[in-house]
């Protein structure tokens, strides 16, 4: 465990089931073991950030609630009570190793605009430069489901966003399952662990077990969503069981444990990562197979002729997602035309744009320089 680590910057994500051991309160021994591993990596010069769940479970424990609490306001209360207890626990554990920690509570809204994205990125990178381990959670107190587009929805996707933000080399998602299986291992005893995935496509998503504990909010499907975002940004992702001895050390050293998802691209520039994250998407463009092939295989711009339909109301300069007619997301980009304009010119040749609209912002609906493909 003293060799050279192949990763310089790592984001680790701890799920609720891992931190509680499946009980109704924090498992301090398990948390201590995980922190000891992070401290060991930190002392070896690895730059670390931690995305943690567990605030709601802490809140229930502190308040002595045994019944299942329903409704967003109650969840916000539990998160508010539990977050301070969770951070107090982490602070005491890291203090044993003389490691300073920081806290960051994020919502999608914080990162939707380019300036907010860069501010968050600069803050997290500055903490890393100072040797501080930032502990990150979603701000459940203000991020509610009823406010469209504000929530990440789960800390799996938040961890991918953080890895995206700080340009991490490796994202480790630890939970109560060993990785991606050929079938649900809880149901099918013949299921086998898949050690490596080169591309996260629909066939891979079909393997998601949908495992869900009574405390966590994510399952394998959300972990695959997170892995797809991170790998598209050039980040290696590993999903593994968090209670395996020295799991973080093993993964950081490059040992084959869990399921590794290989990067599907080289490291993207910060602007491209922001586009691909889709945090401020205003609508969708559905395109035909010819256009999809041109974007994916030929590095072409998206033209009006390939657009089948639009969804949502958006303006020129807004961020839109691009889907094929089968409903698969191909990527995201900044549109040169509003949804109202595109409805008038979809399916037509670019040379007709001027005559139809009375003006012309260019032949490309989304220029390849403003387009990122998954």
Secondary structure, DSSP 8 states (H G I E B T S, - for coil): --S--S-SEEEEEE-HHHHHTTSSS--HHHHHHHHHHHHHHHHTT-EEEEEE--HHHHHHHHHT--S---SHHHHHHHHHHHHHHHHHHHHHHHHTTT--EEEEEE-HHHHHSHHHHHHHHHHHHHHHHTT-EEEEEE-TTT--TTSTTT--SSHHHHHHHHHHHHT-SEEEEEESS-S-BSS-TTT-TT--B--EES---HHHHTT------SS-S--HHHHHHHHHHHHHTT-EEEEEETTSTTHHHHHHTT---SEEE--SSS---HHHHHHHHTTTEEEEEEE-HHHHHHHHHH---EEGGGEEEEES---TT-EEEEEETTS-EEEEEE-SS-HHHHHHHTTS-GGGHHHHHS--S-SEEE-GGGEEE-
